[in-house]
Amino acid sequence: MQIKTFGFVVFLLLISGPGFGMKPKADTAVINRWIKSSDKVKYTQPEVAYLYIDSILEMSTQENYQFGLYSAYNRRGIYYFMTGDYKKSISEYKKALEYTDENTPYQEVRLYSNIAYSLRILNLNDSALGYNKKVIDLADKYGLETIYQQTILDLASVYLNQEDYTESAKYYHLVELDTESSNDEEYLIKAYSSLAMFYYRVGNFDKSYNLFKLAIKIDEEYESIDFIGINHANLGLLYQDVAQDYDSAIYFFRKSTGLFSTYVRPRKYLMANINIGNAFIDRNVLDSAYYYYNLAYQDTLLEDFPVYKAAVYTNLGMYHLRNEELIKARKFLNDGLSLSMEYELLRFQRNAHRELSSLDSIQGKHEDALKHFHLFHQISESLKLMEANNQMAILEYEKFAAKEKYNNELLTKENENQNQEIIIQRAIIGLVFLMVLVLIVIVLIVSKNRRRVKSLNTNLKNSNRSLEELNYDLKLQKNEMKELLMSKDRFVSILGHDLKNPFTGLLGLLELIEMDWDDMPDEEKREGIRQLNQSSIQTYQLLEDLLDWGKTQQGLIKAEKLDFKLYNLFFEVKTIYSLPIKKKEIDVILDIDENCMVNSDRKLCSQILQNLLGNAIKYSHSGGKIILSAEQNSQNTSICIKDQGIGIPNDKIESLFKLDSNYNRPGTHNEKSTGMGLLLCKEYANIMDAELSVQSINEKGSTFCLVINNQD
């Protein structure tokens, strides 16, 4: 079908266009017809459109036709954009600026918008931001609402590319409001796709997935724009980075390659090969990852996309290092690091420093290995801080949206009250006018309007009651927001203090050992290494607890119920702690029927029992006793761990399961605590639809119970 259409267009040009036979007379009407014809195919068949554009430019130059020259250069810019030559597209758009009509501001505004979009694709976000702000000012000045709406979306996307989540969230709030009233399918496809990317970047899987699917559904029914392939590729990124579902990610990446339009297919194949390689790298399937990275490495388009090139070089370096091809590994890692630093790609810099540290260590370059290791940790901390800022941006965005909603509702109420006042004023004027006409009519109207005023007062009272209820709801929301902010502050404090302090100790001890190694006795060396090991284990445990807590907050952990024997689970948990139990000579008693069955999530239940038993051992005295028991009835199963340890003060029990609590005690043998264990237990219990309780007497012991609901 495409071949036939192309042949038909060429036939038309043979009989009517310049350059295909005898030279026609210059005619602006003919040029305008060619402009309309090129517009019909410029997005679907850019090569066919270019034949028209060439003729438009030649004829307009002969005629010195300003609109024709503007149209030709603008459409040449669109052609180069559609075929992937973004630098040329910008050059053509700037040529078109010289022929814009000052009485038609739409032309200049549209060109600035096109330039900004090409700059954004080239990752020149600061320049794109400047052009978009020009568009906003001009569109507002000349009342170009459609372009203004589209540019709000473009600004949100640029700030998202710059990872400025606070600014992007403000503009995306306006985009969400526009989608509620817009009937423009093309705008809705772009808006939903961009909003989906925003929620993907901040780790909200459900919102991102639903918006991508909504954009795909509209796109399937709309013929003038084709984002289906791009949205399928983005779904792959969502499954890979947020859900860590690599099989689904690979499925969507592969599916996307068959959905791209012909003119973007080579570039999108390059991107798909890189993404599939990333998914296999994350699964540690190295040979498959190498196959796809090698396809990308051999792709001639790679030179045009330095960000993709940095990814390919860095990950090829990782592959060669694991295959002990050290020369190749160093070359690719160094090249990847250089590109990553040039374009400020922190994640690729982090990966390159980590791999170069391992490579230098293998080759005995310990000083260089240490430098790369320090840089790896510095960048990792920066990325963690960025993730924390992302979460704060979402909180600010939700607070901003709630405030906007309240202001809109308040404004609506004020308008309603003003309308009621206007009605009353008109009624009074009517009454005065009727009094002049006839006394009897006045009496009747006064009586009638008194009833109306009474009704209006009743409505006003109802409105006031509604406002009071709204104010009460806002107070509740304010308190909830305050608790969220307190939790956020505690979380950031843990990141900034509890993680920083162990690393400070580690680095200081490492520096001391490095400086005095030759002069230190063997016993001091062993003691130093033992301290490093203990500090590393403690720091790793805190980081693991923080990551698990973060997953519970994002809803990434779901309960999967199944039947299992509780005795077997008790025995497994006891076995895990066999070494510290033996070390402290603690008697752990399993007081439970071997046939006791429970229907719940076995993995989460195991995590809770491990935390509770670990705490019981930690806070028990040597030679103490711990009892693991279970009681079951028709409604629930109560699982308890009772110890005879140091207990918990009464004033601290209430704060045990709160993130903003700073209560943290060492064990009876001075064992360290991350302070996150009981918080995770509480979150896991909530996910299982279970309850966690505690009873304790200071210096006499504690009893923690997990109550599982036996009913569906």
MARGUVEX-712676 format. One record per residue (C-alpha): residue in three letters; x, y, z. Coordinates in steps of 0.25 Angstrom, whole numbers, plus 2048, in hexadecimal, padded with zeros to 3 digits. Example, Ala and Ser with C-alpha at 12.3 -4.5 7.8 and 13.67 -1.06 7.14 Angstrom:
ALA8317EE81F SER8377FC81D 
***
This chain:
MET800800800 GLN80B80A803 ILE8128077F6 LYS80680A7EE THR8038177F6 PHE81181B7F3 GLY8108197E4 PHE8038217E4 VAL80A82D7EA VAL81682C7E1 PHE80C82C7D5 LEU8058387DA LEU81383F7DB LEU81683B7CD ILE80A8427C7 SER80A84E7D0 GLY8178517D8 PRO8248587D4 GLY83084F7D0 PHE8288447CA GLY8278487BB MET8248567B6 LYS8268627C0 PRO8198677C5 LYS8158767C7 ALA81787B7D6 ASP80A87B7DC THR80787D7EB ALA7FA8767EA VAL8028697E6 ILE80C86B7F1 ASN80186C7FB ARG7FB85F7F6 TRP8088587F7 ILE80985D805 LYS7FC856809 SER800849801 SER80D849809 ASP80684B816 LYS7FE83E814 VAL80A835813 LYS81583C81B TYR813834827 THR810826821 GLN818827814 PRO823831816 GLU82A82D809 VAL81E830800 ALA81C83D808 TYR82A841804 LEU8278417F5 TYR81C84B7F7 ILE825853801 ASP8308547F6 SER8278597EC ILE8218637F6 LEU82F8697F9 GLU83386A7EA MET8258717E6 SER82587A7F2 THR83387E7EF GLN8308827E1 GLU8238897E5 ASN82A88F7F2 TYR81D88A7F9 GLN82088C808 PHE81588380D GLY81A878804 LEU82987A809 TYR824879817 SER81C86D814 ALA82786680C TYR832868817 ASN829864822 ARG82585781C ARG833854818 GLY836855827 ILE82A84C82A TYR83084281F TYR83E842826 PHE837840833 MET82F83482F THR83B82E828 GLY844830835 ASP84D83B831 TYR84A84583C LYS85584E83A LYS85185182C SER842852830 ILE84685E839 SER84E86482E GLU842864825 TYR83986982F LYS842875831 LYS842878822 ALA833878823 LEU83388382E GLU83988C823 TYR82C88B81B THR82188C826 ASP816896825 GLU8158A0830 ASN8068A082F THR806891831 PRO80C88F83F TYR80888083E GLN81487E834 GLU81F88383D VAL81987C849 ARG81886F842 LEU82686F83D TYR82B87284B SER824866851 ASN82985D846 ILE838862849 ALA83585F858 TYR831851855 SER83D84E84C LEU846853857 ARG83F84A861 ILE84183E859 LEU850842858 ASN850843867 LEU853852867 ASN849855871 ASP84E862876 SER84C868867 ALA83F861866 LEU83A867873 GLY83E87586D TYR836873860 ASN82A86D868 LYS829879871 LYS829882864 VAL81D87A85F ILE81687B86C ASP81788B86C LEU81388C85E ALA80888285E ASP80288986B LYS804897864 TYR7FD893857 GLY7F288A85D LEU7F787D857 GLU7F1873861 THR7F4866859 ILE803869858 TYR80386F867 GLN7FD86286C GLN807859863 THR813862869 ILE80F85F877 LEU810850874 ASP81E85386D LEU82385B879 ALA81F850883 SER82784687A VAL83384F879 TYR834850888 LEU832841889 ASN83E83F880 GLN846848889 GLU841840895 ASP83B84C89C TYR82F8458A1 THR8298508A9 GLU82885989D SER82384E894 ALA81884A89E LYS81385889E TYR81185888F TYR80C84A88F HIS80184E898 LEU7FC85888E VAL7FD84D883 GLU7F484488B LEU7EA84F88D ASP7EB85187D THR7E884387B GLU7DB843882 SER7D584D878 SER7DD84A86B ASN7D784385F ASP7E3844857 GLU7E8835855 GLU7F6839851 TYR7F884285D LEU7F2837866 ILE7FB82C860 LYS808835863 ALA80383A871 TYR80082C876 SER80D826870 SER815832877 LEU80D831884 ALA810822884 MET81F825883 PHE81E82E88E TYR818824897 TYR822819892 ARG82E822896 VAL8288248A4 GLY8268158A6 ASN8168158A6 PHE81480889E ASP80480889E LYS802816899 SER80D81588F TYR807808889 ASN7F980D889 LEU7FD81A881 PHE805812877 LYS7FA808874 LEU7F0814873 ALA7F981B869 ILE7FB80E861 LYS7EC80C861 ILE7E981A85B ASP7F5818851 GLU7EF80C84C GLU7E2813848 TYR7EA820842 GLU7F1820835 SER7F882D834 ILE80382A83F ASP80A81D842 PHE81081C851 ILE80C80D853 GLY81A808850 ILE82081285A ASN81680F865 HIS818800864 ALA827803865 ASN82580C871 LEU81C801878 GLY8287F8876 LEU83080387E LEU825803889 TYR8267F488B GLN8357F488B ASP838800894 VAL82C80189E ALA8267F389E GLN8347EB89C ASP82B7E2893 TYR8367DF888 ASP82E7D5880 SER8237DF87E ALA82C7EA87B ILE8337E1870 TYR8257DE86A PHE8217EC869 PHE82F7F1863 ARG82E7E6858 LYS81F7E9855 SER8227F8854 THR82C7F5848 GLY8207F083F LEU8187FC842 PHE82180883E SER81E810832 THR82880D826 TYR82F81B827 VAL832819836 ARG83580A836 PRO84480A835 ARG846814841 LYS83B80C849 TYR8427FF846 LEU84F80584C MET848809858 ALA8407FB859 ASN84D7F3858 ILE8547FC863 ASN8477FA86C ILE8477EB86A GLY8567EA86D ASN8537F287A ALA8487E887E PHE8517DC87C ILE85D7E4884 ASP8537E688F ARG8507D788F ASN85F7D488E VAL85D7CC881 LEU86A7D187B ASP86B7CA86E SER85D7CF86A ALA8607DD86F TYR86D7DD866 TYR8657D985A TYR85C7E585A TYR8677EF85F ASN86F7EA853 LEU8647EC84A ALA8637FA84F TYR8727FC84F GLN8727F9840 ASP86680283D THR86B80E834 LEU86081783B LEU867815849 GLU871821846 ASP86582A845 PHE860827853 PRO86B82985E VAL862825869 TYR85F817863 LYS86E81685F ALA87281886E ALA86980D872 VAL86E803868 TYR87D80686B THR87B80587A ASN8737F8879 LEU87C7F286F GLY8887F5879 MET8807EE884 TYR87E7E287B HIS88D7E1877 LEU8917E2885 ARG8897D6889 ASN88F7CF87E GLU89D7D3882 GLU8A07DA876 LEU8A77E587E ILE8AC7EE872 LYS89F7EF86B ALA8987F1878 ARG8A17FD87C LYS89F80386E PHE89080386E LEU88F80787D ASN89881387B ASP89081786E GLY883815875 LEU88881D881 SER88D829878 LEU87F82A871 SER87782987E MET87F834884 GLU87E83D878 TYR86F83B878 GLU86D83A887 LEU86782C887 LEU869829896 ARG86481B895 PHE86E81788A GLN87981E892 ARG87681689E ASN876809897 ALA88380C890 HIS88A81089D ARG8858038A3 GLU88A7FA898 LEU898802897 SER89A8008A5 SER8987F18A4 LEU8A17F1897 ASP8AC7F989F SER8AB7F08AB ILE8AD7E38A2 GLN8B97EA89B GLY8BF7EE8A8 LYS8BD7FD8A7 HIS8B87FE8B5 GLU8B980D8B6 ASP8B18108A9 ALA8A78058AD LEU8A580D8BA LYS8A381A8B2 HIS8998148A9 PHE89280D8B6 HIS89181B8BD LEU88B8218B0 PHE8818168AF HIS87C8188BD GLN87C8278BB ILE8738268AF SER86A81B8B5 GLU8688248C1 SER86482F8B7 LEU85A8268B0 LYS8548228BD LEU8528318C1 MET84C8338B3 GLU8428278B6 ALA83F82E8C3 ASN83C83B8BC ASN8338348B3 GLN82A82F8BE MET82A83D8C4 ALA8268438B7 ILE81A8398B6 LEU81683E8C4 GLU81784C8C0 TYR80F8498B3 GLU8048428BB LYS80484E8C5 PHE8038588BA ALA7F88508B3 ALA7F084F8C0 LYS7F185E8C2 GLU7ED8618B4 LYS7E18588B6 TYR7DD85F8C3 ASN7DE86D8BC ASN7D68688B0 GLU7CB8638B9 LEU7CB8708C2 LEU7CA8788B5 THR7BE8708B1 LYS7B78728BE GLU7BA8818BD ASN7B48828AF GLU7A887B8B4 ASN7A68858BF GLN7A88908B6 ASN79E88B8AC GLN7948898B8 GLU7978988BC ILE79489D8AE ILE7878958AD ILE78389C8BA GLN7878AA8B5 ARG77E8A78A9 ALA7738A38B1 ILE7738AF8B9 ILE7748B88AD GLY7688B08A7 LEU7608B38B4 VAL7638C28B4 PHE75E8C28A5 LEU7518BB8A8 MET74E8C38B5 VAL74C8CF8AB LEU7428C78A3 VAL7398C18AD LEU7388BF8BC ILE7328B28BB VAL73C8AC8B2 ILE7478B28BB VAL7418AB8C7 LEU74189D8C0 ILE74F89F8BA VAL7558A38C8 SER74F8978CE LYS75488E8C3 ASN7628948C4 ARG7638928D3 ARG7618838D1 ARG76C8848C6 VAL77588B8CF LYS7738818DA SER7768768D0 LEU78387D8CC ASN78787F8DB THR7858708DD ASN78D86D8D1 LEU7988778D6 LYS7988708E3 ASN79A8628DC SER7A58688D4 ASN7AC86D8E1 ARG7AB85F8E7 SER7B18598DB LEU7BC8638DC GLU7BE85F8EA GLU7BF8518E6 LEU7C98548DB ASN7D185C8E5 TYR7D18508EF ASP7D58468E3 LEU7E18508E0 LYS7E58508EE LEU7E68418EE GLN7EE8418E1 LYS7F784C8E7 ASN7FA8428F3 GLU7FC8378EA MET80683F8E1 LYS80D8438EE GLU80F8358F2 LEU8148328E4 LEU81E83D8E5 MET8238388F2 SER82582A8ED LYS82C8308E1 ASP8358388EA ARG83882C8F2 PHE83B8248E5 VAL84482F8E0 SER84B8308EE ILE84E8218ED LEU8548228DF GLY85C82E8E3 HIS86182A8F1 ASP85F81B8F4 LEU8658188E6 LYS8708238E6 ASN8758208F4 PRO8798118F0 PHE87F8158E3 THR8878208EB GLY88C8158F4 LEU88F80C8E9 LEU8978168E1 GLY89F81B8ED LEU8A380D8F1 LEU8A68098E3 GLU8AF8168E2 LEU8B68128EF ILE8B98048EB GLU8BE8098DD MET8C78138E4 ASP8CD80A8EF TRP8CC7FC8E9 ASP8DA7F98E8 ASP8DC7FD8F7 MET8D07F78FD PRO8D17E9904 ASP8C97DE8FE GLU8C07DE90A GLU8BC7ED908 LYS8BA7EA8F9 ARG8B17DE8FC GLU8A97E7906 GLY8A87F28FC ILE8A37E98F1 ARG8997E38FB GLN8947F18FE LEU8937F48EF ASN88B7E78ED GLN8817EA8F9 SER87F7F88F4 SER87C7F48E6 ILE8727E98EA GLN86B7F38F3 THR86B7FE8E8 TYR8667F48DE GLN85B7EF8E7 LEU8567FD8E9 LEU8568008DA GLU84F7F38D7 ASP8447F78E2 LEU8438048DC LEU8417FE8CE ASP8377F48D3 TRP82F8008DA GLY82F8088CD LYS8297FC8C6 THR81E7FB8D0 GLN81B80A8CE GLN81A8098BF GLY8117FD8C0 LEU81B7F48B9 ILE8197E98C3 LYS80C7E18C2 ALA8077D68CB GLU8057C88C5 LYS7FD7BE8CE LEU8007B08CF ASP7FE7A48D9 PHE80B7A08E1 LYS80F79A8EE LEU8127A48F8 TYR81C79A900 ASN8247988F3 LEU8257A78F2 PHE8297A9901 PHE83479E8FF GLU83A7A58F2 VAL83A7B38FA LYS8417AC906 THR84B7A68FD ILE84F7B38F7 TYR8537B8904 SER85A7AB909 LEU8677B290A PRO8637BE913 ILE85A7B591B LYS8667AB91E LYS86F7B7921 LYS8667BD92B GLU8627AF930 ILE8537B392F ASP8497A8930 VAL83F7AA925 ILE8327A2927 LEU82879F91C ASP81A79E923 ILE81179A917 ASP80978F911 GLU811789906 ASN8057888FD CYS8007968FF MET7FD79C8F1 VAL7FC7AB8EE ASN7F77B28E1 SER7FF7BE8DF ASP80C7C48D7 ARG8177BA8DC LYS8227C38D7 LEU81D7D08DF CYS81A7C78EB SER8287C28EB GLN82E7D08EA ILE8267D58F6 LEU82A7C98FE GLN8387CA8FB ASN8387D98FF LEU8317D690C LEU83A7C9910 GLY8467D190C ASN8427DC916 ALA83E7D2920 ILE84C7CC91F LYS8537DA91F TYR84C7DF92C SER84D7D2933 HIS8587CF93E SER8617C393C GLY85B7B6941 GLY84D7BC93F LYS8407B6939 ILE8377B992D ILE82A7B392A LEU8247B291D SER8157AF91E ALA8087AF916 GLU7F97AF91A GLN7EE7AC90F ASN7DF7AE90F SER7D57AF904 GLN7D77BE903 ASN7E67C0904 THR7F47BA907 SER7FD7C1911 ILE80C7BF90F CYS8147C491B ILE8237C591E LYS8267C792D ASP8337CA933 GLN8397CD941 GLY8427D893D ILE8447E7940 GLY8367EB93C ILE8317F8937 PRO82E805940 ASN81F808940 ASP82181693A LYS82881092E ILE81E80592A GLU81480E922 SER81F813919 LEU825806915 PHE81E805908 LYS820814904 LEU82A8188F9 ASP82C826901 SER83081E90D ASN83F81F911 TYR83E81491C ASN84A80A919 ARG851802923 PRO85D7F9923 GLY85B7EA926 THR8607E3933 HIS86E7E092C ASN86E7EE926 GLU8687E9919 LYS8647F590F SER8567F790A THR8527FE8FD GLY845804904 MET83D7FF8F8 GLY8397F08FB LEU82D7F3903 LEU8287FD8F9 LEU8297F38EE CYS8227E98F6 LYS8167F28F8 GLU8167F58E9 TYR8177E68E5 ALA80B7E48EF ASN8037EE8E9 ILE8057E88DB MET8017DA8E0 ASP7F47E18E7 ALA7FA7DC8F4 GLU7FC7E4901 LEU8097E5909 SER8097E8918 VAL8137E8924 GLN8137E7933 SER81F7EA93B ILE8257EC949 ASN8327F494A GLU83D7EB94E LYS8347DE94F GLY8317DB940 SER8287DD934 THR81D7D692C PHE81B7D991E CYS80E7D3917 LEU80A7D2908 VAL7FB7D0907 ILE7F77CA8FA ASN7E87CA8F5 ASN7E37BC8F2 GLN7D77C28EA ASP7D77C78DC 
***
